[in-house]
């Protein structure tokens, strides 16, 4: 088979179609140079019969569009590898109008027999149907697709991290809802109780039990606290994880979330040293801020790609930014009110929210998908990661030497009896 002697962009430019971008002839002219090497031989020797360029519109085809008599077969995994590794995301979205996360879905549609192979003609039809459905739908459907990030989501692999951590938090909450009333006479209400004796909660009197800086995310204070955290976690976490590529994407989101949780407890330990901590708010605010990271990293790419009318509506980005700003302003205003004007005690960990958000932004810049890496972005990513490590290192260091430097006046004294069954203070439970 003859190899291509021109770049993808040059060949695509030569075959530009003057009419409809979803015309089968136009799609054929765009796709053929990209996947020519992956098509199987249909004849003998080095000759391949790819069919005639065009045939008249036939019954069963999409009204208003030509039909291509294109022959050739390819393996799905081969063409997926070719598109992702040798063509690249920018070219797929700019020229083919095919969202990066929808490659496998379109290829599966083209696999009529379910044998892992597809006819080139069926691939063109699947791509055409995808483009028509995503680009030529009505204004309302287009807006719904944009706000739901339909084109940016992948369903396989599923968003494992957010699903697993949510189920774990649900399991611990159910355990507390059953155990606390039975063993301690503390019924679960909308606002409480506080499971002070849990081995998972962050206990300022037992800071040497380092796991508490992370595991407090599994403990919630009352039904309202749990419901709000879980709803927010699903709303902001699932879209973020489903935008990341493959299994590695789940690990990236896990890193953002867990770093936010740890940063939230470390930050609170420095500002409100005597405060217990419970809940996943640090991780949730890290996810919220990570959305801002992806917007900034991919702002230019989102603005320039040809299919932005489908998956990157300007209004969608504005709403995402407003959502982040409103949460920030709400938390800041409420924190000021509670500290200076509120008469009743408020147990909301505002510093945990702030530190979680800062961690989420910095770690998100470093680990989340960046569609087109530029030199200045690499420098920025390294700076962000360095700032995060410096802040975390400083917080850990002060937790270790803070009392030594302040004559035991900064952190509360260690209480070795807090979970000692002989002391009568607490009975150990999760």
N, C-alpha and C positions, 0 to 999 in steps of 0.2 A: 504494500500500500504506500502511496506517495505521502510524504510528510508535508506539513504546512510550511511554507517558506515566508509567510507574512505574519505579523502579529495579529492577535484577535481583534484589536481595535481597528487596525487598518482594513481587515477583510470585512468587518461589520460595516465600516463606513462606506465601502464600495457597494454594498448591497442595500443601502438605505431604501426603504420603501416609501413612496410618496403619499400613501393613503392611510390605511388604518394600522395602528400599532399592534392590534391583535389579529390581523390578517394572517392566515396560515402561511401564505407565501412569504410574508415579512418575517414571521417566526422561523421558518425554514432557513431563510438567508442569514438570520442571526445565529441559529443553533448549530447548523451544519459545520461551520469552521471550528466550533468549540469541541464537538464530540466526534468528529470524523475519525480520529484515531481509535476510538473505542467501539466502532461499529464492526460487526462480524462480516466475514466474506460471504457473499451470496453466489458468487460464480467460481471460476477456476483461476488459478494463478494469482496475480496481483490485481485482477480487475474486480471491481465491486459494482453491482447494479444498484444505484440509489434511486432509480425511477426518473420519470420525467419531471421537470420543474413544477408544472401546474396541470391540473385537469379541471374541467368545468364543474360547477357546483352540482352535487348529487343529492339524492334524497337522504335525509337523516343528518345532513351536515348542519352547522350553525348558520341560520339565515343571515345573508348579507356578507358572507365570507367565502373565499376561495377554498379549494381543497387541494392538498399536495399529495401526489402519488409517490411517496418517499418510502424506499425499502431499506432494510438493514435492521440488524438486531444487536442489542447490547445487554450486558449484565448490569443489574441495578447497582451493585456495589462498585463496579468499575466506573460507571458514569458518575456516581456520587463522589467518588474519590477524585475523578478528573475535574469535576466542577468546583469542588472545595479546595483542592490543592493547587491546581494549575490555572484555574480561571479566576478565582478569588471573589470575595464578597462584593467589592465595589462594582466589578464588571457585571456580576449577576444581577444586582439591583438596578444599576444604571442602564444596562443595555437590554437584558432579558425581562426586566420587571418581575423577577422571581425573588421573593423574600428568602433570605439565607436559611431561616428556620423551616421553610416549606419545601425544601428540595426533596426530602424523603417522601413527603406526602404526595407530591406530584408524580414522582417515580412509581410509587405504589399504585396510583390510579392508572398508570400506563401499563402495569403488569396485569394483563387480562387473565392469564392462566395461573397466576400465583406461583410461578416456578422460578422467580428471581430474575427473569429476563423480560425484555419489553421490545416491541417493534418501534422503530424510529417514528413511524407515522402515528402510532398510538401515543407516543411521548409528546409529539407536537399537538395532538388533540387535547391531551391532558393539560398541557401548558396553556393552550388557548382558553379552555374552559376556566382554568384558574384565573387567568388574566381578565377574562370577561366578568367573572363573578366578583373580583376584587376591585376592578377599575371602572366598570360601567354600571354599577348598581346605583340605586337612587340616593339622593342626598341624605335621607334619614339613615338608611342602612350603612352608608359609607361612614357617617359620623359614629354610629354604634360600633362598627368594626374598629374605627380609630381609637375610641375611648377604651375599648376592651382589649386593645393591643393584639387583635386577632392575627395579624400578619407577623407579629414578632414572637408569638408563643410557639413552643414546641411541646408536644404531648408525650414524646418518647425521647429520652428517658423521662419519666414523670418527676415532678418536684419533690424528691424524696426527703430532703432535709426539713423543709417547712412542715411537711406531713408528719414526719417522725417526731420532731420536737414538739409539735402541737399535741400529738397523741400522748407523749410522755407527760406533758404538763396536765393534760386532762386526767390521766391515770392518777397522778399525785393528788390532784384536786379532789377526785372522787374518794381516794383513800382518806384524806383529811375530813371530808364531809361525813364519812362513816365513822372514822376512828375518834375524832374529837368529841362528839356528843356521847358516845358509848363509854370511852375510857376517862374522859376529863370533864364531862358535863358541860361542854361548850358547843352549843348548837350553831350550825352554819347559817349565817344571816347575809343580808346584802352587803353589810359593811364589816363583817368580822366572822370569827375571831382572828387574832394574831397568833399564829402557831410558834410562840417563842421557843418552845422546847424542841422544835424540829432540828434534826442534824443537818438539814439542807439550808435553812435560813441563814442570812448573814448576821452573825452575832458579834457586836463590837467588843464583847468581853472575851471572845474566843477567837481572836484574829489569827492565832497560830494554826488553826485548822483551815489551811489555805483553800481547800475545796469549796468553802462557803462563799468565796468571792465569785464563784461561777454557779454553784448549784442553787443559789437563792432564786434563780429564774424559774424553778419548778414550784415555788411556794407562792400562794396568793392569799390575800387578806379579804375574804368574803366573796360572795357571788359576783357583785358588781365589778370588783377588781379583776377577777378572772375573765368574765365575759368581755369587758372592754379590751383587755390585752389580747385575747384570742382573736376577736373580730379584727382588730387593727393588724395583728400579725398576719392573718390570712389575706387581708385586703392589700397590704403593701408587700408581703413576702412572696406570695405565689406569683404575681406578675414579674417580680424581679428575678426569681429563680427560673421561670419559664422562658425568660429572655436570654439566659446564659446558655452557652453551647455545651451539650452533652453532660456526662457524669461529672466532669471537672467543674461545670457550672454550679452544680449543687455544693461542691466543696468550697467554691469561691463564696457563695452566699453564706455557708456555714461559718466561714472565717470572719466575714463581716459581722454576722449576728453574735458570735461568741466573743469577739473582740469588743463589741459594744456592751455586752453584759459585764465583762471583766472591767472595762473602763468605767462603767457606771458605779460599780461597788468601790473601786479604788478611789474615784473622785469623791464619792460621798464620804468615804472614810477620812478624807483629808479636810472636808468642809464641815461635816456634821459627824464628829468622831464618835458620838454616843448613840447614833441612830441605827436601829435594826433595818435590814433591807429585805424585801420580798417582791417578787413579780418579774415579768420579762420585759418591762418597759425599756430598759437599757438596750436590749436587743432589737425591740420594735423601732425605737428611734434611730438606731443604727441602720436599719433597713430603709427607713424614710430618707435619711440623709444620703444613703447609697444611691437612691434614685437621682438625687442631684448630681452625684458623681458621674453617673452614666450620661445624664443630659449634657454636662459640660464636656466630657471626653468626646462625645459623638455629635456635638451640636452642628459642626460644619458638615459632617457626613449626612446627618438627618435633613439639613437644609438643602443639600445639593442633589440628593438622589432623585431619580425621575419618578419613583413611585411614592413620593412623600405625600401625594394627595390621598393615598390609601392608609399608610401606616404611620406617617409622621405629620399629622395635621398640626399646623402651627397652634391652633386653639388647644389641642391636646397637651402640647408642651407647656402652654401658658397655665392650663388648669393644674398640671402636675406641680409647677412652680408655686402657684397660689396655694395649693394644698400644703406644701412644705412651709411656706411663709406664714400661713394662718396658724398652723400648729405651733410654730416657733413663737409668734406673737402671743398666742393664747397662753402658752406655758410661761413665757416671760412675764406677762401681765398678771397671771394668777400667782406666780411666785412672789412678785412685789406686793400684791394685795395681802397674801397670807402672812408674809413676814412683817408688814408694817401696819396692817389695818384689821385683819381677822381676829376675832375674839376667841374662837374655838380652835383647838388643836387640829392641825392638818397633817396627815401622815404621807402625803404625796412626796416622792423623792425627786424633786425638780433637778437637783444636781446630777442625779443618775440619768435623767433624760438628756441633759445637756452634754454630759460626758459621753454617753452612748452615741449621740448624734455626731459629735466631733470625731469619735473613733470610726463610726460608720462612713463618714465622708472621706477621711484620710485613708482608711483601709480599702474602701470602695474604689478610690482613684487608683490604687496600686494593683488590685487583684481582679476587678471586674472587666468584662469584655470591652475591648477597644477596637472598633471596626478597622480603623486605619491608623497605625501607630506612626506618629511623627516625632522628630528628634526632640522638640521642646516638650512633648508629652512624656517622653521617657524620663527626661530630667525632672519634670514636675512629679511624676509617679515616685521616683526615688526620693525626692525631697519630702513628699507626703508620708512615705513609709518611714523615713528617718525621723520625722517629727513625731509620728505615733510611737515608735520605739523609745524615743527620748522621754516622752511624757509618761508612758507606762513604766519605764525604768526608774524615773524619778519618784513616781508614786509608790512603787514597790520598795525603793530604798528608804523613803521617809517612813513607811509603815514599819520598817525594820529598826530604824535608828531614831525615830521621832521622839520617843520618851527619853532616850539617852541624852538627846540634845536639849531637852526642855525640863529636865529634872522630874520626869514622870508626870508631867502635867498636860501633855497633849492628848494622848489616847487614854481610854479608861483602863483601869488595872485589870489584869487577867483574872478570871474567876474559874478556878479549876473545879468548883463544886456545882457549876451551873447544870451539868447533865449527870451528876453523881446521884445514883438512886439512894444512897445512904443519907444524903443531905436533906431530903424531903423537898427540894426545890422543883425538880423536874423529873419526869420519866421519859426516857429516850424513845423517840419515834422518828419516822421519816419526815 
